[in-house]
């Protein structure tokens, strides 16, 4: 497998696509990458190493342990205290 796989290209390209489909060239590139990954998946269906590689690429693209901002402080006066205080 090459350093830049079809899955990583698809993941990287997905974020740059206009969700309303205004850029047809970008949408066509995404569709071609999807089809290429489908063909690759059919060819490697029984290859455990390929599945591990794609899973690793997906895992690195996902951001775990999201930090959410508490918006209440922007509207009300809040005081944050410890759990057992």
HUHUJO-V683707 format. One line per field, one symbol per residue. phi: phi as a letter, one per 30 degrees, with the letter a starting at -180 (. if undefined). psi: psi as a letter, one per 30 degrees, with the letter a starting at -180 (. if undefined). burial: 1 if it has 24 or more other C-alpha atoms within 12 Angstrom, else 0. Layout:
phi->???
psi->???
burial->???
This chain:
phi->.ddccddddddddedcdddcidcddddddddddddddddddddceccdddddddddddddddcchdccdddeddcbdbbcbddcc
psi->klejleeeeeeefeffkkfggfjeeeeeeeeeeeeeeeeeeefgegjeeeeeeeeeeeeffkjlhkjkkjfeffflklkklleg.
burial->0000011111100100000000000000010010001000000000000000010000000000000000000000000000000
